[in-house]
């Protein structure tokens, strides 16, 4: 079984760069949601409508999903980086076993 390590490494590098772009977009979205929440909080306090703070809390609750996505992307990047190292350093049979472990790590929902 021949493994073209150069082609796999090239593909892994492409995936990591795509993941980093996605991570940046999600980070900017998170910053926007946070700033919107803080702006609403300031407006609510200055206008004396303390009851409207619930809207601020609701908007900031939406930060959960971008943060979760960032953590998932980072986890994938770690596995992709490890994949390249495993392929370069391990014999073929051992590499297959290690790659199965890495991919199982990506698939787990925890």
C-alpha positions in Angstrom: 0.0 0.0 0.0 1.6 3.2 -1.2 0.8 6.5 0.5 1.5 9.7 -1.3 2.6 11.7 1.7 3.3 14.9 -0.2 -0.2 15.0 -1.7 -1.7 14.3 1.7 0.4 17.0 3.4 -0.6 19.5 0.6 -4.3 18.7 1.2 -3.9 19.0 5.0 -2.3 22.4 4.6 -5.2 23.6 2.4 -7.7 22.4 5.0 -5.8 24.1 7.9 -5.8 27.4 5.9 -9.5 27.1 5.2 -10.1 26.3 8.9 -8.1 29.4 9.9 -10.2 31.6 7.6 -13.4 30.1 9.1 -12.0 30.7 12.6 -11.3 34.4 11.8 -14.8 34.9 10.4 -16.4 33.3 13.5 -14.2 35.3 15.8 -15.3 38.6 14.1 -18.9 37.5 14.4 -18.4 36.8 18.1 -16.9 40.2 18.6 -19.8 41.8 16.7 -22.4 40.0 18.9 -20.5 41.0 22.0 -20.2 44.6 21.0 -23.9 44.7 20.1 -24.8 43.3 23.5 -22.6 45.8 25.3 -24.1 48.7 23.2 -27.6 47.6 24.1 -26.7 47.4 27.7 -25.3 50.9 27.7 -28.4 52.2 25.9 -30.7 50.5 28.3 -28.9 51.8 31.4 -28.7 55.4 30.0 -32.3 55.4 29.0 -33.4 54.1 32.4 -35.1 51.0 30.9 -33.4 48.4 33.1 -36.2 45.9 32.3 -34.8 45.7 28.7 -31.5 44.1 30.0 -33.1 40.8 29.1 -32.6 41.6 25.4 -28.9 42.1 26.1 -28.7 38.8 27.8 -30.5 37.1 24.9 -28.2 38.6 22.3 -25.1 37.5 24.3 -26.5 34.0 24.6 -25.8 33.8 20.9 -22.1 33.9 21.6 -22.3 30.2 22.6 -22.4 28.9 19.0 -19.5 30.9 17.6 -17.3 29.9 20.6 -18.3 26.2 20.2 -17.5 26.4 16.4 -14.1 28.0 17.1 -13.2 25.2 19.6 -14.3 22.6 17.0 -12.1 24.2 14.3 -9.1 24.2 16.6 -9.6 20.6 17.5 -9.7 19.7 13.7 -6.6 21.7 13.1 -4.7 19.8 15.8 -5.8 16.5 14.3 -4.9 17.5 10.8 -1.5 18.7 11.9 -1.0 15.4 13.8 -2.1 13.5 10.7 0.8 14.8 8.7 3.3 13.9 11.4 1.9 10.4 11.8 2.1 9.8 8.1 5.7 10.9 7.9 7.1 9.1 10.9 5.1 5.9 11.3 5.3 2.7 9.3 2.2 2.2 7.1 0.3 -0.3 9.3 0.9 1.7 12.5 0.0 4.9 10.7 -3.4 3.5 9.8 -4.1 2.5 13.4 -3.0 6.0 14.7 -5.0 7.8 12.0 -8.1 5.8 13.0 -7.6 7.1 16.6 -7.2 10.7 15.4 -10.3 10.6 13.3 -12.3 9.0 16.1 -11.1 12.0 18.3 -12.6 14.4 15.7 -15.9 12.6 15.5 -16.5 12.4 19.2 -19.0 15.0 20.4 -17.5 15.9 23.7 
